[in-house]
Amino acid sequence: MATIAIPAAVQAYFPNSIDPSELWVNYNSQADSLTIYFTGQPVRTIWSDVDDYAYVGFAPDDDNTITGIMIEHFSRWLLTPIPPQQNLELA
C-alpha cells in the first residue's frame, strides 16, 4: 500500500477533524489536478497558493473558513521529494 505524505505547508490548512461524509474529491486526469472540498460539495471559493502546486480555498465571506485544497500537476506533486515551501500565516 502506498502512502502519500502531505507537506506541512498544505497540511497546516486541513481542518482539525475531517468528516469523511463531508469530503468531495475530484481528480481531473486531463488537467492532472486533485480538488478536495471539506464542505460536502463544491462551493464558491477564493484560492490562494501555498506552494508551487497546492492551493488552499477560503470562503469568500469568511477568510477564516477553509473550504478545500486544490493540487495542480498532482502526479508531479506526488513525485516531488520536498515541495517548495512558502511561509504563510494562518488567518
C-alpha positions as CSV (number, residue, x, y, z in Angstrom):
1,M,0.0,0.0,0.0
2,A,1.3,3.4,-1.0
3,T,1.5,6.3,1.5
4,I,1.1,9.9,0.5
5,A,2.9,12.4,2.7
6,I,1.2,15.7,2.7
7,P,3.7,18.6,3.1
8,A,3.3,20.7,6.3
9,A,2.6,23.8,4.2
10,V,-0.5,22.1,2.9
11,Q,-1.4,20.1,6.0
12,A,-1.5,23.2,8.1
13,Y,-4.7,24.2,6.4
14,F,-6.6,20.9,6.9
15,P,-9.4,21.0,9.4
16,N,-8.6,19.6,12.9
17,S,-11.1,16.9,12.2
18,I,-12.4,15.7,8.9
19,D,-15.8,14.1,8.5
20,P,-15.5,11.7,5.5
21,S,-19.1,12.2,4.6
22,E,-18.4,15.9,4.1
23,L,-15.5,15.3,1.6
24,W,-15.9,16.0,-2.1
25,V,-13.0,14.7,-4.1
26,N,-12.3,15.0,-7.8
27,Y,-9.3,14.1,-9.9
28,N,-9.2,15.7,-13.3
29,S,-6.9,13.5,-15.4
30,Q,-6.7,16.0,-18.3
31,A,-5.6,18.8,-16.0
32,D,-3.8,16.4,-13.6
33,S,-5.4,18.2,-10.7
34,L,-6.9,17.0,-7.5
35,T,-9.5,19.1,-5.7
36,I,-10.8,18.3,-2.2
37,Y,-13.7,20.2,-0.7
38,F,-14.3,19.9,3.1
39,T,-17.9,21.1,2.5
40,G,-19.6,18.1,1.0
41,Q,-19.8,19.7,-2.4
42,P,-18.1,22.4,-4.4
43,V,-18.8,25.9,-3.1
44,R,-17.7,29.4,-4.1
45,T,-14.0,29.6,-3.1
46,I,-11.2,32.0,-3.3
47,W,-8.0,30.1,-4.0
48,S,-4.6,31.1,-2.5
49,D,-1.3,29.4,-3.4
50,V,0.5,27.6,-0.7
51,D,3.4,26.2,-2.8
52,D,4.2,25.7,-6.5
53,Y,1.5,23.1,-6.8
54,A,-1.0,23.5,-4.0
55,Y,-3.8,26.0,-3.3
56,V,-5.9,26.4,-0.2
57,G,-9.5,27.5,-0.6
58,F,-11.2,30.1,1.5
59,A,-14.9,31.0,1.8
60,P,-15.4,34.4,0.1
61,D,-17.3,35.8,3.1
62,D,-15.0,34.4,5.8
63,D,-11.3,34.2,5.3
64,N,-11.0,32.0,8.4
65,T,-13.1,29.2,6.8
66,I,-11.2,26.7,4.7
67,T,-13.3,25.2,2.0
68,G,-10.8,22.9,0.4
69,I,-7.4,22.1,-1.1
70,M,-6.5,22.0,-4.8
71,I,-3.3,20.4,-6.1
72,E,-2.3,21.2,-9.7
73,H,0.1,18.8,-11.6
74,F,-0.9,16.2,-9.0
75,S,1.4,13.5,-10.4
76,R,4.4,15.8,-10.4
77,W,3.5,17.0,-6.8
78,L,3.5,13.4,-5.6
79,L,6.9,12.8,-7.1
80,T,8.5,16.0,-5.6
81,P,10.5,14.8,-2.6
82,I,10.2,18.1,-0.7
83,P,7.8,20.5,-2.3
84,P,8.8,24.2,-2.2
85,Q,7.5,25.8,1.0
86,Q,6.2,29.3,1.4
87,N,5.7,30.8,4.8
88,L,2.1,31.9,5.1
89,E,0.4,32.9,8.2
90,L,-3.0,31.4,9.0
91,A,-5.7,34.0,9.0
